[in-house]
């Protein structure tokens, strides 16, 4: 009888520790998200399921072209690609990205730019025109969806404050045919 109580107690403690550890991992390190909409097509599809790495974002600055998830409103999270970092100027001209006056290649978009027959894939704009800022403010990011013709992003909602960024989308686990790291 004593042995059964001890064994049961050990199982309860192990289960409680596992639940606590799972909660800590979920809250502080990783979170699952579901892509909602077409703004990141063709890179991500509506319904894709991703793991957001909160820890990597907490440990360092985001890099240009990272895909991040952020709170766009209290009810809605967005997933977009980082284009402009704090202090950057951003401009699009003739379907070409310029950051700080230098041409920047977006290789992930090249196959889709070639398929676009009726104008530019990304319309011309400057950071000043779309945000009323000369440079991306400190502690903020300029983000764009990969589906440039159908994306609500920094061109519409402005720059994103760091405090609203949940983390970097790092791994796609659904659909199984697309499982792997997000680029």
N, C-alpha and C positions, 0 to 999 in steps of 0.2 A: 504494500500500500504506500509506504513512504517513497519507495523507488518510483512509482507511477506519478505521484505528486511532483517529485523533483523533475522527472522527465517532462511532464506537462508544463511545469514552470519554465524549464529551459526552452521548450518550443515556443511558448508565449514571448519570452524575452528575445529569442532569435527573430520571430516574426515582427515584433515591435521595432527592433533594430533595422530590419530590412525595409520596413515601411518608412522609418525616419530617414534612412539613407536614400531611398527612392525620392522622397520629398525634397531633400536637400539637393540632389542631382537635378531634379525637375525645376526647382525654383531658382537655383543659382548657376547651374552649368549648362543644361541642355533643355530644349523645349520642342515638341513637335508642332508644326504648323501645316496648314493646308493652303495651297495657292488658290485664290479666289479671283477668277477673271482672266483676261487675256493680255494684260499689260506687260507681262514678261515673256510672251511668246516671241520667238520660237524657243528660247532657252528653257523656259518653264511653261508647262501647260496647266490649264485650269484643272484643279483636282489633284495635282501632284502633291505628295506629302514629303515634307522636309524636316530635317533636324536643324534647329537654330542653335549655334554654339554661342552661348552668352559669355562663357569664360574667356574666349579669345578676344572678344571685343572689350571686356573689362581690363584685360592685361595689356592692351596696346591700341594705338590709333588704327582706324580702318585704313585700308589701302584703296587707291583708285581701282575701280572695277570690281571691288568686293560686292557681293549681293547681300543686302541687309534687310532686316525686318524691323519696322518701327511703328509706333502708335501714331496713326494719322488723326484719329479722334478717339474719344472714350470708347466708342463701339467698334472701331475698325482699325485693323493693322494692315499696313502696306508692305509689299516686298518690291524693292527697286535696286538698281545698280548705282554705286557711288561713282560720280563723275568728277565732282569738284570737292576739294578738301579746303579746310580753313586757309584763307589768304589767297586762294586761286582766283583768277579770272577765267570765265568760261564763255566760249562763243562757238556757234555753229555757222558755217558759211559754205555753201555749195556742197552740202551733205558731208562736211568734214569737221571734226571736232578740233578746236584749238583751246589749249589750256595754257594760261600765262603767255599767250601769243605764239605758242609752238604747236605745230600740227601733231595730233596724237591719233595713232591708229587704233581702231576698235575692231580687231580681227573677228570677234564673235558676231559682228553684224555683217561682215562682207558678203557671205552667201545670200543674204536677204536683201541687201542693197542692190545686188545684181538682178534680182527678180522683180524689183520695183520698176515698172515701165512708165508710170504716170507722174513723174516728178521725183523730188527728193524723198528719201526715207525719213529724214529728220529735217524739219523746216528750219530756216535761218533764224537765229536769235542771238542776243547777247545777254549775259547775266544781268546787266543793268536794265535791259528792256523787260525781263520777266520777273525780277525781284526788287528792282529799284536799288540794288546794291552794286558797287563797283567790284567788290571782291566777296567771296564766300566769308561770312563773319566767323570769328573765332568761336569754337565750340559748336559749329554747325556744318552740315553737309549739303551739297547739291546732288540730287539723285534723279535718275531717269529710268523709265521702264524700257525694256529692249524693244517692245512693240511701239516704236516712237509715234506712230500715227494714231494709236489708241491707248494712251496711258495718261492717267492723272498723276503727275509727278511734280518736281520742283518748278516746272514751267507754269503750273497752275496753283500749287499749294505753298510755294516758296521753299526756302531751305529748311532742313530738318535739324532740330536741336539734338545734340548728343544724348541728352537725358531721355529722349523718347525712343532711342534705338535699343531694341531688345537684344540684338546680336547679329552675327553673320550666318547666313544660310549656308551650311557646309556640306550637307549630305542629303541626297534624295533616296527615300526608302520605298516609295510607291509612285508609279507602277513598277513592278519587279523588272520589267524589260528595260527600265531606265535607271536602275539602282546604281548609285555611285556618287562621287563627289561633284558638287555643283561648281561650274566654271563660268 
